[in-house]
Each structure stands twice: as structure tokens, then as C-alpha cells.
């Protein structure tokens, strides 16, 4: 008998019923998994540290995906930073090594000749290493001495969601490859996930890698299309529409650098200090940190739109482009039939209380444990 995608999701939901009745194994208020293309004190790392310093949050683990960096770079960065801040109790899981449809690195030059130069290539801009202990250059903070968990990131996600039904929030801070494979391998986990936060997409603005596509969704469009179309109970997207309108400057750096020293503030000064010494007017974005902020304090979101979201997976100049369907006089957000089949309604962050955000950011990055 041939089953449709809707049939398979319905069967998955039915199979989840027994798991949903299982008792909780711990008493933490919130349990989270951070799925990230980790760097050294970049936005992924800051998001992780903010969660670690939140007393009502239990970080079950960090799963590594390629994107800004190759999976090997991300693994080394996650392990070493957790060592430096005294949190090697948080396990790190190595995930997939490349996007769902394979690495496009060999033919990026051809893509650029056809469709124009990409602004940012992430991992594609450097060679992929053989091991997290043998990178193309030694990390500025050194190699880790701790080891990643033996379990694959995809299997860890599946196991954790089943162990804590309706309790696990997933932060997809890079490309969605690990999560896409997890729900393709074990679709029964979809109704068991509490919520999913994404940092990605360019909904109403141009892309930041190509004129049409934001980097995370450009790197692996097929995976994020799978996850966006999965019927999770709640999905929240933080696109560059807002993420590239919140600026990190020397003023915010100074609030953290002047705070009493902790392992996190020490690492923050080590990594970010030289930049502002070279250029006091430097500024950048804090992308992934916004996802954690609105998770911890939902009132920070001053505009949270509802959209039916999708991503273009047609290989061409629009590859990876976000598609944000909104309500109009011919389409109602309360009528899924008005939108392309398979798309899901979700929340999209469009604006945030910046003063309150920076207060939270500084508090969590300087908090003593």
C-alpha cells in the first residue's frame, strides 16, 4: 500500500502516544539541544553560553553541523570552549559532514559565473579537515583535550526527544541537516518535540550570501525545507530581517569586558578585545543570540508575525531563497488550503526590544555561576 506524506505523519503521531505518557526523568524547567555550526566565541557560542547561564535551562547536549565551519572545526571549538568555561559535562556530538545533497564546494566557481558572486561561503571558503584534532590551522584557543561523544548527533537528537517527550526545545542555529535527517530516520519524534527555533532565512529582505538567499538556508536548502514542512507543534524563525538590524558595538563589548572576570568574560575579552583595539568603530551582528533571547524572555519580541514559510530548492539563481507567504485579501492564515501544499504556519521574528535584549545579553554573559 502506498502512503502519502500526510499518512506517514499521522502514523508517527499515533506511535508517539505511548511515549508521551512516559514520566519525566528530570525536573528541569526547560530542556534544550543546541544544534550549531560552532565557532570561537561567535554567535553560536554566545547563544550556548547564554543558555548555560540560565538557571531554569538544562542543555542536554551540543550537536555539530557544517555551515559557518566544517563539522570538524565546530567540534573542536565546542569542546575547547566548554573546557575553558568549566562545562565539559555538556556532551558534544559530531553530526553530518556535509549538506544533505552533498558538498557544492567543487562547483561554486561555476555557480558564481552563472548567477553572480556569493558574498559569504562559510565552510566552503576553506578546506575540509580530516579530523577535529588536525585542522588546517591550529585554533587560537588551542585544541581540546576532551572528546566528543561516540553517538552520532542525529541519534542523540532522536534519543533525547523520545526520553523527554514534549519537553525538548531544539535550537537550529546553522543549516538544518542534522534535524532533517533525524526526522527522516525517525519521523515519530516530530510530535514529541516541544518547539524548534531557527536562525535563518531572509523573508522580506535580500539574502546575505546571494541576492536571494540567507547563508544557513543557502548552505542546505533541501534540509530546511524538510524541517519547515514537518508538522512540529511550534516553529519560530529568526531571519536576517531582524538579525541584521541589531548591532553589536564597542559599547556592548565594554559592558561585558568591564565586568568581574569569569571564564566566559575572560574568553570574551580574549577573542573580541583585539578587534575593538584595531577599530573602535567596528560593529557586527549577534544573529543566533536573538533566538535564545526570545526563548528566555518572549516579551522581548515586539513584532512576531505569522507566515507560511518555504524555501526554494530549485537549483538556480534562487536556490535557498526563503518564501514567506502572508495573509492577503485572497489568503487567510487560518486556512492552510490557501497556501502551497506542505507548507506550515509558523512565527517569524521581525522586531525586538533592543535595550531589553542587550540587558539580558550582558547579564547572562557576565553572570557568576
C-alpha positions in Angstrom: 0.0 0.0 0.0 1.4 3.4 -0.9 1.2 6.1 1.8 1.2 9.8 1.4 3.4 12.1 3.5 0.3 13.1 5.5 -0.4 9.4 6.2 3.2 8.9 7.5 3.0 11.9 9.8 -0.4 10.7 11.1 1.1 7.2 11.8 4.1 8.9 13.5 1.8 10.9 15.8 -0.1 7.8 16.7 3.1 5.9 17.5 4.1 8.7 19.8 1.2 8.4 22.2 2.8 5.8 24.4 6.0 7.7 24.6 4.1 10.9 25.5 2.8 9.1 28.6 6.2 8.2 29.9 7.3 10.0 33.1 9.9 12.7 33.0 13.4 11.6 34.0 14.4 15.0 35.5 12.9 18.2 36.9 14.5 21.0 34.8 12.0 23.6 33.7 13.4 23.7 30.1 15.5 21.1 28.3 17.3 22.2 25.1 19.6 20.9 22.4 21.9 23.3 20.6 22.5 22.3 17.0 25.2 24.6 15.7 27.9 25.3 13.2 30.1 26.4 16.1 32.9 28.9 16.1 35.1 30.5 18.7 33.1 33.0 20.8 30.9 33.6 17.7 27.1 34.0 17.8 26.6 30.2 18.2 29.0 30.1 21.2 27.4 33.2 22.8 23.9 31.6 22.4 25.2 28.4 24.1 26.8 30.4 27.0 23.5 32.4 27.5 21.7 29.1 27.9 24.3 27.6 30.2 24.0 30.6 32.5 20.2 30.4 32.6 19.3 28.6 35.8 16.0 27.2 34.5 17.5 25.6 31.4 19.2 22.2 31.1 21.4 21.9 28.0 21.2 18.2 27.1 24.0 18.5 24.5 25.5 20.3 21.6 25.2 18.8 18.1 27.6 20.0 15.4 26.6 20.6 11.8 28.7 22.1 8.9 27.8 25.7 7.8 30.0 28.6 9.0 32.6 26.0 9.7 33.1 22.4 8.8 31.9 19.9 11.3 35.5 19.2 12.5 36.1 22.9 13.2 32.8 23.2 15.0 33.6 20.1 17.1 37.0 21.4 18.2 35.5 24.9 19.0 32.7 23.5 21.1 34.8 21.0 23.1 37.6 23.5 23.8 35.3 26.4 24.8 33.3 24.1 27.1 36.7 23.1 28.7 37.7 26.7 29.1 34.5 27.7 30.9 34.4 24.6 33.1 31.4 22.9 31.4 32.9 19.7 29.9 29.9 18.0 31.5 27.9 19.1 28.4 28.4 16.4 25.8 29.3 17.3 22.2 28.0 15.2 19.3 29.5 15.1 15.9 26.9 15.3 13.1 26.8 15.1 9.4 29.9 16.1 7.4 28.2 17.9 4.5 24.8 19.1 3.3 22.0 16.6 2.6 22.7 16.7 -1.2 26.4 16.8 -0.8 29.1 19.5 -0.8 28.8 22.1 -3.6 32.3 23.3 -2.9 33.8 21.9 -6.2 31.4 23.8 -8.4 30.9 27.1 -6.6 33.0 28.9 -9.1 30.7 27.7 -11.8 27.7 28.9 -9.8 29.2 32.3 -9.4 29.9 32.6 -13.1 26.3 31.8 -13.8 24.4 33.6 -11.0 26.9 36.1 -9.6 29.4 36.1 -6.8 28.3 34.8 -3.3 29.1 37.3 -0.5 29.9 34.6 2.1 30.9 31.0 1.7 31.3 29.8 5.3 32.9 26.3 5.4 33.2 26.3 1.6 35.8 29.0 1.9 38.4 26.7 3.5 39.5 23.0 3.0 37.6 20.4 5.0 40.0 18.8 7.6 40.4 15.1 8.2 39.9 15.4 12.0 38.8 17.8 14.7 42.3 17.3 16.1 44.1 18.2 12.8 42.6 21.3 11.4 44.0 23.5 8.5 45.4 25.8 11.2 45.7 25.5 15.0 42.8 27.1 16.8 43.7 30.4 18.6 42.4 28.8 21.8 44.1 25.5 21.3 42.9 22.0 20.6 40.6 20.3 23.1 41.7 17.5 25.4 38.2 16.2 25.9 36.5 14.1 23.3 33.1 14.2 21.5 30.5 11.6 22.4 30.6 8.4 20.4 26.9 8.7 19.5 26.1 10.4 16.2 24.3 13.8 16.6 21.2 12.5 14.7 20.8 9.6 17.0 21.3 11.8 20.1 18.5 14.1 18.9 16.2 11.2 18.4 17.0 9.5 21.7 16.7 12.8 23.7 13.3 13.7 22.2 12.0 10.2 23.0 13.4 10.3 26.5 11.8 13.6 27.3 8.6 13.8 25.2 7.1 17.3 24.8 10.0 18.8 26.8 12.9 19.3 24.4 13.4 22.6 22.5 15.7 22.4 19.5 17.9 25.4 18.6 18.8 25.0 14.9 21.5 27.7 14.7 23.1 26.6 11.5 21.9 24.6 8.5 19.2 22.1 9.4 20.9 18.9 8.1 21.1 17.1 11.5 17.4 17.7 12.3 16.2 16.9 8.7 18.0 13.5 8.9 16.7 12.9 12.4 13.0 13.3 11.3 13.5 11.4 8.1 15.1 8.5 10.1 12.7 8.6 13.0 9.6 10.6 12.0 7.8 9.6 15.2 9.8 12.2 17.1 8.1 15.2 15.3 5.0 15.3 17.5 7.3 14.8 20.6 9.4 18.0 20.0 8.3 20.9 22.2 9.4 23.6 19.8 12.0 24.5 17.2 13.9 27.8 16.9 15.7 28.6 13.7 18.2 31.3 12.9 17.9 31.6 9.2 16.1 32.8 6.2 15.6 36.2 4.5 11.9 36.6 4.4 11.2 40.2 3.2 14.8 41.3 2.6 17.6 40.3 0.2 19.9 37.5 1.1 23.3 37.9 2.7 25.1 35.2 0.7 23.3 35.6 -2.7 20.9 38.4 -3.7 18.1 36.0 -2.8 19.3 33.6 -0.1 20.4 33.8 3.6 23.5 31.7 4.3 22.2 29.0 6.6 19.3 28.1 4.2 21.5 28.5 1.1 24.1 26.0 2.5 21.5 23.2 2.7 18.1 24.3 1.2 16.7 20.7 1.0 17.2 20.1 4.7 15.5 23.2 5.9 12.6 22.6 3.5 12.1 19.2 5.1 12.1 20.6 8.6 9.9 23.6 7.8 7.3 21.3 6.3 7.3 18.9 9.2 4.3 19.4 11.5 6.1 20.4 14.6 3.8 21.9 17.2 5.7 25.2 17.2 8.3 26.7 14.9 9.9 30.1 15.5 12.2 31.6 12.8 14.6 34.5 13.4 15.5 35.7 9.9 18.1 38.3 8.9 15.2 40.7 8.5 15.8 41.4 12.2 19.1 39.7 12.8 20.9 42.2 10.6 19.3 45.2 12.3 20.7 44.5 15.8 24.2 45.8 16.0 26.9 44.8 18.4 29.4 47.6 19.0 32.2 48.6 21.4 29.6 49.9 23.9 28.1 46.4 24.3 31.6 44.8 24.4 32.7 47.3 27.1 29.7 46.3 29.4 31.0 42.7 29.3 34.7 43.4 29.3 34.4 45.7 32.4 32.5 43.1 34.4 34.2 41.0 37.1 36.2 38.2 35.5 34.6 34.8 34.9 35.8 32.1 32.5 33.2 33.4 29.9 34.2 37.1 30.2 37.9 36.1 30.1 37.3 34.2 26.8 35.1 37.0 25.5 37.8 39.6 26.1 40.5 37.4 24.6 38.5 36.9 21.4 36.7 40.2 20.9 39.1 42.7 22.6 41.7 42.9 19.8 39.1 43.7 17.3 38.0 46.9 19.1 41.6 47.8 19.8 42.2 47.8 16.0 38.9 49.6 15.2 36.9 51.2 17.9 34.1 51.8 15.4 33.7 48.2 14.5 30.3 46.6 14.6 28.7 43.3 13.7 25.6 41.3 14.3 24.6 38.8 17.0 22.4 36.5 14.9 21.9 33.3 17.0 21.8 35.1 20.3 18.4 36.5 19.3 16.9 33.1 19.2 17.9 32.4 22.8 16.8 35.8 24.0 13.2 35.4 22.8 13.1 31.9 24.2 14.2 33.1 27.6 12.1 36.3 27.5 9.3 36.1 24.9 8.3 39.6 25.8 11.4 40.9 24.0 9.7 40.1 20.7 7.9 43.3 19.8 6.8 42.0 16.4 6.2 38.3 15.8 4.5 37.7 12.5 2.7 34.5 11.4 3.7 33.3 8.0 3.6 30.1 5.9 7.3 29.6 5.1 9.0 27.6 2.5 12.4 27.6 0.7 13.2 27.3 -3.0 15.2 24.1 -3.7 15.3 24.6 -7.5 18.9 24.6 -8.5 19.4 28.0 -10.0 19.8 31.7 -9.0 17.0 31.4 -6.4 18.5 28.3 -4.7 17.9 28.6 -1.0 15.6 31.6 -1.2 13.1 31.9 1.6 9.5 32.2 0.7 7.2 33.9 3.2 3.6 33.7 2.4 1.5 36.2 4.3 -2.2 36.9 4.7 -3.9 38.8 2.0 -7.5 39.5 0.8 -7.4 36.2 -1.0 -5.5 34.1 1.6 -6.2 33.6 5.2 -3.6 32.4 7.7 -6.3 30.3 9.3 -6.9 28.4 6.1 -3.9 26.2 5.2 -5.6 25.3 1.9 -4.9 28.9 0.7 -1.2 28.2 0.7 1.1 25.8 -1.1 0.6 22.1 -0.1 3.0 21.0 2.6 3.9 24.5 3.9 3.4 25.2 7.6 2.3 28.3 9.5 5.0 29.5 12.0 6.1 32.5 13.9 8.7 34.9 12.3 10.5 37.4 14.5 10.5 40.8 12.8 11.5 43.2 15.6 12.8 43.2 19.2 13.2 45.4 22.2 16.9 46.2 21.7 17.5 47.8 25.2 16.0 44.8 27.0 17.8 42.4 24.7 21.2 43.9 25.5 20.5 43.9 29.2 19.7 40.2 29.0 22.7 39.5 26.8 25.1 41.3 29.2 23.5 39.8 32.3 23.9 36.2 31.0 27.4 36.7 29.6 28.7 38.1 32.9 26.7 36.1 35.4 28.6 34.1 38.0 27.6 30.5 38.4 
